[in-house]
Amino acid sequence: MNVTAKLSFLRQSPRKVKLVIDMVRGLGLGQALEQLSVLPQMAAQPVRKLLQSASANAFNNYKLKVADLWVKTIEVGQGPVLKRWTPRAMGRATPIRKPTAHLRVVLSDEARTKSSARQAK
């Protein structure tokens, strides 16, 4: 069975978040949480909380064993960009872009196939 969780409007660049989620795609849930707990990137903490939320959904809503879960898919998408301005010399202004990201994770308790193991690498 597949269990999903979403995180919307994360105030980090999708490009930076993608570096973190590529490390945990296809791993077992426990191994992915361990990996995220030691990563120095700031994006690791929200991704870790998202995985914990998905595992809580699996346990509370579907009575699945958390030890059997693995990260089937995890993806990041572009959210809206906040646009601000900062003053510069001689009366000019320069734009500041503050990107956001949307994350979606799918955990599964089904056996991993060869194609899903290949996607993880």
Kinemage of the C-alpha trace (Angstrom):
@kinemage 1
@onewidth
@group {chain A} dominant
@subgroup {mainchain}
@vectorlist {calphas} color= white
{ca met a 1} P 0.000 0.000 0.000
{ca asn a 2} L 1.211 3.504 -0.794
{ca val a 3} L 1.064 6.330 1.748
{ca thr a 4} L 1.579 9.964 0.769
{ca ala a 5} L 2.447 13.200 2.527
{ca lys a 6} L 2.886 16.702 1.135
{ca leu a 7} L 4.715 19.827 2.215
{ca ser a 8} L 3.730 23.049 0.488
{ca phe a 9} L 5.379 26.455 0.391
{ca leu a 10} L 8.733 25.438 1.875
{ca arg a 11} L 10.800 28.637 1.918
{ca gln a 12} L 13.832 27.117 0.235
{ca ser a 13} L 14.937 26.828 -3.330
{ca pro a 14} L 13.759 23.634 -5.084
{ca arg a 15} L 17.241 23.258 -6.527
{ca lys a 16} L 18.790 23.011 -3.042
{ca val a 17} L 16.056 20.686 -1.770
{ca lys a 18} L 16.580 18.383 -4.766
{ca leu a 19} L 20.174 17.729 -3.662
{ca val a 20} L 18.859 16.380 -0.354
{ca ile a 21} L 15.953 14.290 -1.660
{ca asp a 22} L 18.162 12.588 -4.233
{ca met a 23} L 20.111 11.047 -1.341
{ca val a 24} L 17.093 9.319 0.232
{ca arg a 25} L 15.090 8.192 -2.800
{ca gly a 26} L 14.637 4.413 -2.753
{ca leu a 27} L 16.022 3.884 0.757
{ca gly a 28} L 14.276 2.226 3.660
{ca leu a 29} L 12.523 4.655 5.997
{ca gly a 30} L 14.874 4.115 8.942
{ca gln a 31} L 17.948 4.432 6.763
{ca ala a 32} L 16.576 7.602 5.124
{ca leu a 33} L 15.851 9.229 8.498
{ca glu a 34} L 19.374 8.397 9.713
{ca gln a 35} L 20.857 9.851 6.534
{ca leu a 36} L 18.868 13.074 6.919
{ca ser a 37} L 19.766 13.498 10.589
{ca val a 38} L 23.486 13.825 9.806
{ca leu a 39} L 23.310 15.936 6.632
{ca pro a 40} L 24.582 19.524 7.030
{ca gln a 41} L 22.150 21.023 4.495
{ca met a 42} L 19.315 23.137 5.892
{ca ala a 43} L 16.814 21.360 3.630
{ca ala a 44} L 17.415 18.060 5.450
{ca gln a 45} L 15.313 19.043 8.484
{ca pro a 46} L 12.016 19.757 6.628
{ca val a 47} L 12.453 16.642 4.475
{ca arg a 48} L 13.031 14.578 7.626
{ca lys a 49} L 9.869 15.983 9.208
{ca leu a 50} L 7.939 15.187 6.023
{ca leu a 51} L 9.115 11.555 6.114
{ca gln a 52} L 8.140 11.304 9.781
{ca ser a 53} L 4.703 12.700 8.926
{ca ala a 54} L 4.258 10.142 6.153
{ca ser a 55} L 5.262 7.305 8.498
{ca ala a 56} L 2.777 8.568 11.101
{ca asn a 57} L 0.089 8.587 8.400
{ca ala a 58} L 0.944 4.979 7.549
{ca phe a 59} L 0.849 3.844 11.164
{ca asn a 60} L -2.253 5.751 12.315
{ca asn a 61} L -4.429 5.597 9.210
{ca tyr a 62} L -3.534 2.229 7.665
{ca lys a 63} L -1.982 0.267 10.581
{ca leu a 64} L 1.198 -0.453 8.585
{ca lys a 65} L 4.478 -1.471 10.195
{ca val a 66} L 6.929 1.414 10.075
{ca ala a 67} L 9.894 -0.980 9.767
{ca asp a 68} L 8.574 -2.274 6.411
{ca leu a 69} L 8.250 1.159 4.766
{ca trp a 70} L 10.598 2.524 2.122
{ca val a 71} L 10.690 5.732 0.074
{ca lys a 72} L 9.031 4.845 -3.223
{ca thr a 73} L 8.995 8.335 -4.721
{ca ile a 74} L 9.963 11.744 -3.443
{ca glu a 75} L 9.762 14.804 -5.641
{ca val a 76} L 10.102 18.543 -5.388
{ca gly a 77} L 8.323 21.151 -7.475
{ca gln a 78} L 8.532 24.884 -7.935
{ca gly a 79} L 6.224 26.955 -5.745
{ca pro a 80} L 5.401 30.632 -6.075
{ca val a 81} L 8.275 33.100 -5.935
{ca leu a 82} L 8.078 36.058 -3.556
{ca lys a 83} L 9.404 39.148 -5.290
{ca arg a 84} L 10.967 41.917 -3.247
{ca trp a 85} L 13.102 44.958 -4.019
{ca thr a 86} L 16.242 46.314 -2.384
{ca pro a 87} L 17.589 49.844 -2.857
{ca arg a 88} L 20.857 50.371 -4.685
{ca ala a 89} L 23.067 53.308 -5.555
{ca met a 90} L 21.804 56.365 -7.467
{ca gly a 91} L 18.110 55.713 -6.806
{ca arg a 92} L 17.984 52.304 -8.448
{ca ala a 93} L 16.380 49.155 -7.117
{ca thr a 94} L 17.344 45.526 -7.591
{ca pro a 95} L 14.951 42.592 -7.458
{ca ile a 96} L 15.235 39.870 -4.827
{ca arg a 97} L 13.635 36.500 -5.616
{ca lys a 98} L 12.582 34.337 -2.676
{ca pro a 99} L 11.647 30.936 -4.114
{ca thr a 100} L 9.411 28.341 -2.477
{ca ala a 101} L 9.112 24.602 -3.037
{ca his a 102} L 6.399 21.956 -2.858
{ca leu a 103} L 7.415 18.438 -1.753
{ca arg a 104} L 5.532 15.161 -2.168
{ca val a 105} L 6.615 11.803 -0.779
{ca val a 106} L 5.157 8.326 -1.306
{ca leu a 107} L 6.081 5.539 1.107
{ca ser a 108} L 5.347 1.924 0.279
{ca asp a 109} L 5.360 -1.346 2.175
{ca glu a 110} L 5.348 -3.490 -0.966
{ca ala a 111} L 8.457 -5.398 -1.979
{ca arg a 112} L 10.976 -3.424 -4.016
{ca thr a 113} L 11.328 -4.394 -7.655
{ca lys a 114} L 14.464 -4.186 -9.768
{ca ser a 115} L 13.174 -1.064 -11.548
{ca ser a 116} L 12.574 0.791 -8.276
{ca ala a 117} L 16.036 -0.199 -7.029
{ca arg a 118} L 17.540 1.139 -10.265
{ca gln a 119} L 15.725 4.465 -9.800
{ca ala a 120} L 17.274 4.821 -6.353
{ca lys a 121} L 20.815 4.826 -7.750
